[in-house]
Amino acid sequence: MALFKLTTGVFTGGNVFNLRSCLMPHLNSVTTAGLKQQTSQPLSIPEKPKKPLTPYFKFQGQIRNKIMERNPNIKIIEVTKLVSEEWKKIGEAEKKRLESEYAKEKEIYAQNVKNYHDELTPEAIEFLRKEKEVKKQKKEKREMKKLFRETGKPKKPGNSFYLFIKDNIDKKEYEGKSYMSLIPTFAKLWATLEENEKEKYIQAYKKKYDKYKKDLLKWEESLITEGKLERIEDKSSPKSSFSTSRSKDRKHTE
């Protein structure tokens, strides 16, 4: 809290500097860790039953180590191919035996799942629902990042304060100190920086941001041309970071 109070009065070209936007990459990791800790709190939750392995995967588990022992330098992809070849060689009787075992294990699994759900308290059910939602959001975020990389989405430039940090963080007096630990120091330096010096970073940011807006429009045009825009929007809810940032950037360009 003290860190944010410290920078409340810091300005960048008439706008109050948003420290959170500069720290977002670092805050994301902190938030993720916090979520993990929150979703690891002890509750009366029984261990969820594991699905039985299908006949093929059970066979793979039985033979995989033998293949690797015989071929110590073999690559994983080659192991998979050899397992597939060995599977084709086994007789129908062996396959039927594995399938029969699998059918019995599925029945046991179904009963174990029923017992598992019967043992869950309302608090545990709500806890698991939230945990599932967190996992879903993380998965969607990973998929969006992958799509952005694949389609070459331009990266938003760091603001003027970020550029100031970038220019100074490699100085000898800051050697061995972490980025996060230096933020309060740089915030104080930024607040007392001469206006002409500060203006230099503000203008540098504006120049980078203008280029970013042009690159973003070109990127969106390329998505439309290549028919990829719908693919991204299908994965974006109205409240997603893509929809929000796209709307904000469009306002800047109008």
N, C-alpha and C positions, 0 to 999 in steps of 0.2 A: 504493500500500500504506500509506503514511504517513497518508493521509487517513482510511482505514478504521480504523487503529490509534487515531487521534486520537478517534474517536467511539465506540469500543468500550464505554466506560463511560457513555455517555449514555442516560438512561432516559426512557420516556414512560409514566407510570402503571403502573409495575411491570414493564414489558416493555422489554428492551434495544432501543433505537432502531435501526431498520434503515435505514441511510443509502442503501443500494442502492434501496430502494423509492421513496425521495424523488427519487433521481436517475434513475430508470428511463427517463423520456422522453428525457433527455439521453444516458444510456448506450446506449440503443437506436441512436441515430444514430452513436455512436462504434463500437459493435459492427458495425453495417452497413458502416461504412467499413472496419473491420478485415477483415471477410469479403471485401469487394470487393478489398482489397489482397492478401489471401491467395489469392483465386482468379484473380489477375492475374499470378501468378508465372510467369516464362518457363519453358516446357517445350517438348519437341520435338513440338509439336502443329501439324499442317498446318492451313491455313485450310479451314474446312468449306465444301463446295460450296453454292451458293445455288440454290434451286429456280427453275426457269424460270417466267416470268410466263405466266398463261393468256392465250388470245387476247384476251379482253375487257380485261384489265389492261394488256396490251401496247398495245392500241389506245388505252386511256385515257392511257397515258404519251406516246403520239405526238400526241394531240390536246389534252391538258390545257393546255399552255402557249399554244397558239394561241387557245383559248377565253378564257383570262385576259388575253391581249394585246388581244383584241377588246373585252373587258369588264373594264377595270382595277378597277372597284369591286364586282365580283361577289363574293357570299359562297360559301364552300366548298360548302355544301349545294346551291347553285344550279349550281355547276360539275358536280357529280355528276349532277344531273338532265339537264344539257345533253349530257354525255358519253353518257348512256343514250339520249338522243334521237338523237344522231349515230350511235351503234352500230346502231340500228334502220334507219338510212338506207343503210348500206353494203350492197353486193350480196353474193350468195351466193358468188360467185367469190373476192371479197376475204376473206370469212370462212373459206372453205376453205383459202386460202393461209396465213392466220394459224394455222389448226388444224394444217396440215401442218408448218409451222415449229415449232409447239409439240410435236408428236409427236417430231420429230427431236431437239429440245432435251431432251426427257424421257429419251430413250435415252442421250444424252451425260451427262446429270445422273446417271442410274442407274450408269453406269460410273465417273463421278467419285466417287460416294459409296462404291462398292466399293473404289476406290483409296485413298480417305481412310481407311476403316476398316482396310485392310491396312497402312497406314503408322503406325497408332497403336501406341505401346508400352504394356505393361501399366500403367506409371506414369501415362501420359497418360489411359488409359481410366478408371483410378481417380479421377484428378483431375477428369475431365469428369463422372463419376458424382456426386461430391460437389458439384460446381458446379450440376448439375441439381437435386440435392436442396435446395440452398440457395435456388435460384430458385423451386422448388415451395413451400417453406415461406413465402417472402415473398409469393407469390401467394395462398396460403391465408390468410395474415395479413391481406392487403388485402381479401380477400373477406369475412372475418369482421368486420373493422372496418366495411365497407360495410353488412353485415347489421345490425350493432349500431346504426348510424346510422339505417337505415331503420326499425328496430323500436323506436327510442327507448330503448335500454338506458341506465339511469342510470350516471353516472360516479362512480367511487369517490372519496371525498374525500381530500385530502392529509392526512397525519398531523399531530400537534401541532407537530413541528419545522418542517414545511412551512408551517403557519399562522404560526409565529413569523417565518420568513423573509419571508413575504408581507407581514407587518405592518411589517417594517423595511427591506426592500430599496429602497424609494423615498426613503430618507433622503438628504440632500444629500451626505454623505461617501462614498456608494456610487455616485454618478453616474458614468457612463462605464465602470463595471466590469461584466464579464460575470457571469451567474448562477453559472456553474461556478467562477470564480475566487474568488467570495465564500463558497462553501460552508465552507472551513476556518475563516474568520472567524466565520461564524454558528454553527458547531459549538462553537467556544470560548465564544462568548457564551451559547449554550444551556446548556453544561455549568456555567457559573458563575451562571446565572439564579436569582434567589430562588425558593424553592419555591412561594410563593403566586402568583408571576407565571407560573411554569411550569404550575401547576395550572389557571390560567385557560385556557391553550391546550389542555391535556389534556381539560378539560371541553368546550371548544368543539369539539374533534375528536370526542368521544364523541357529542355532540348531532348533529353532521353525519353521523356513521357510523350512528346509530340511524335517522335519516331515510333514509339510503341503503339500509339493510336493508329498510325498509318499501317504499320505491320499487322495490327489486329484486324483492320478492315480487309486487308489483302488476304489474311488467313481465312476470315469468314467467307470472302468471295470464292476462295479456292475450295472451301467445304461445300458451298452451293454447287459450284461447277462440277466437282467430283462426286456429288451426291452423298456426302458424308455428314452434312449438318443434321439430318434427321437421326442418324445413328447416335450422335452426341446428345441431341435434345431428348431422345427416348430415354437416356440414362439420367437425365437432369430433371429433378422435380422443380416446380415453380420457386421453391425456396433454396435450391441448390446454389453452391458457390459459383457455378458456371453461369446460371441464369442471372444471379445478382450482379456479378462482376461485369457481365456482358451488358446489362442494363445501365450500370453506372458509366462504363466506358463509352457507350453510345451517347449518353447525355453530354459527355465531355466533347464528343466530336460534332455534335449538332450546333 
